[in-house]
Amino acid sequence: MEIVLNNVKYKVIKNEKDALHLEDLEACFTDYFESFDYILGDYSYGKLRLKGFNDKENKNFKPLNDIATLDNYILKYCAFGCRHFVISRIKSLQ
């Protein structure tokens, strides 16, 4: 499945427990997230939280946002068994 946010195309690569609700994502998504290769969305206390991750090749890469740490991040910082999704940037539509 593909979605478009701020004229950038993303592919849904994980949608645990049918977590992706486009209306919620659009309400939380800002241009801050456009520089990330991947975005994790998780629900905690009924609210959507977003976190950006990058591949090592991304010029904005920082170890804190390494996509290789995604599973560890979910285990440590997300509610156990929470609904969550991951989208990856495909290309700009411009």
C-alpha distance (Angstrom), angle and dihedral (degrees) to the residues before:
residue distance angle dihedral
M1 . . .
E2 3.79 . .
I3 3.80 129.0 .
V4 3.81 134.1 -175.7
L5 3.81 123.1 -134.8
N6 3.82 120.8 176.8
N7 3.83 90.7 -15.2
V8 3.82 91.9 -54.5
K9 3.79 120.0 117.0
Y10 3.81 119.5 -133.9
K11 3.76 133.0 -174.7
V12 3.79 120.0 -141.0
I13 3.80 105.1 -127.6
K14 3.81 98.7 169.8
N15 3.80 131.4 20.4
E16 3.80 107.0 173.9
K17 3.81 113.1 -165.7
D18 3.82 91.1 -6.6
A19 3.80 89.7 -69.8
L20 3.79 100.1 157.6
H21 3.79 111.8 100.4
L22 3.78 108.2 170.3
E23 3.81 94.0 -153.8
D24 3.81 91.8 56.8
L25 3.80 92.0 45.3
E26 3.80 93.2 49.5
A27 3.82 90.2 49.8
C28 3.84 92.5 53.2
F29 3.80 100.3 35.1
T30 3.81 116.5 101.8
D31 3.80 133.5 171.7
Y32 3.83 87.4 -96.4
F33 3.82 88.5 79.0
E34 3.81 95.1 51.9
S35 3.82 92.6 86.5
F36 3.82 92.8 59.2
D37 3.80 124.4 92.0
Y38 3.81 92.6 -150.0
I39 3.78 134.3 25.6
L40 3.78 124.7 -159.7
G41 3.77 117.8 -156.6
D42 3.79 119.8 -168.4
Y43 3.77 133.4 172.1
S44 3.77 118.2 -128.2
Y45 3.80 120.4 173.1
G46 3.79 89.1 -10.6
K47 3.82 94.2 -56.3
L48 3.77 127.6 110.9
R49 3.81 115.7 -122.2
L50 3.80 122.3 -168.4
K51 3.80 129.5 -154.4
G52 3.80 127.0 180.0
F53 3.81 126.7 -139.2
N54 3.81 133.3 -174.9
D55 3.77 140.6 -156.7
K56 3.81 114.8 -116.5
E57 3.82 89.6 -109.0
N58 3.82 92.1 62.6
K59 3.82 112.3 105.5
N60 3.82 88.8 -135.3
F61 3.82 92.9 54.0
K62 3.80 117.5 141.9
P63 3.82 124.3 171.0
L64 3.81 88.5 -119.8
N65 3.81 89.3 64.0
D66 3.82 99.4 38.9
I67 3.81 110.0 142.7
A68 3.81 87.7 -143.1
T69 3.84 87.1 70.9
L70 3.82 94.7 54.3
D71 3.81 97.4 105.2
N72 3.81 91.4 46.6
Y73 3.81 90.4 49.0
I74 3.81 91.0 52.4
L75 3.81 91.0 50.7
K76 3.82 95.2 46.3
Y77 3.79 105.2 34.2
C78 3.79 106.9 26.2
A79 3.78 126.4 73.7
F80 3.80 110.7 -93.4
G81 3.80 110.5 -89.8
C82 3.79 92.9 0.1
R83 3.77 124.3 163.4
H84 3.79 109.3 -100.5
F85 3.78 143.5 158.6
V86 3.79 138.3 -161.6
I87 3.79 125.2 -150.1
S88 3.81 127.3 -173.8
R89 3.78 126.9 -151.6
I90 3.80 113.6 -113.3
K91 3.79 107.4 178.2
S92 3.76 143.9 -46.6
L93 3.80 117.7 -91.2
Q94 3.81 91.8 -146.1
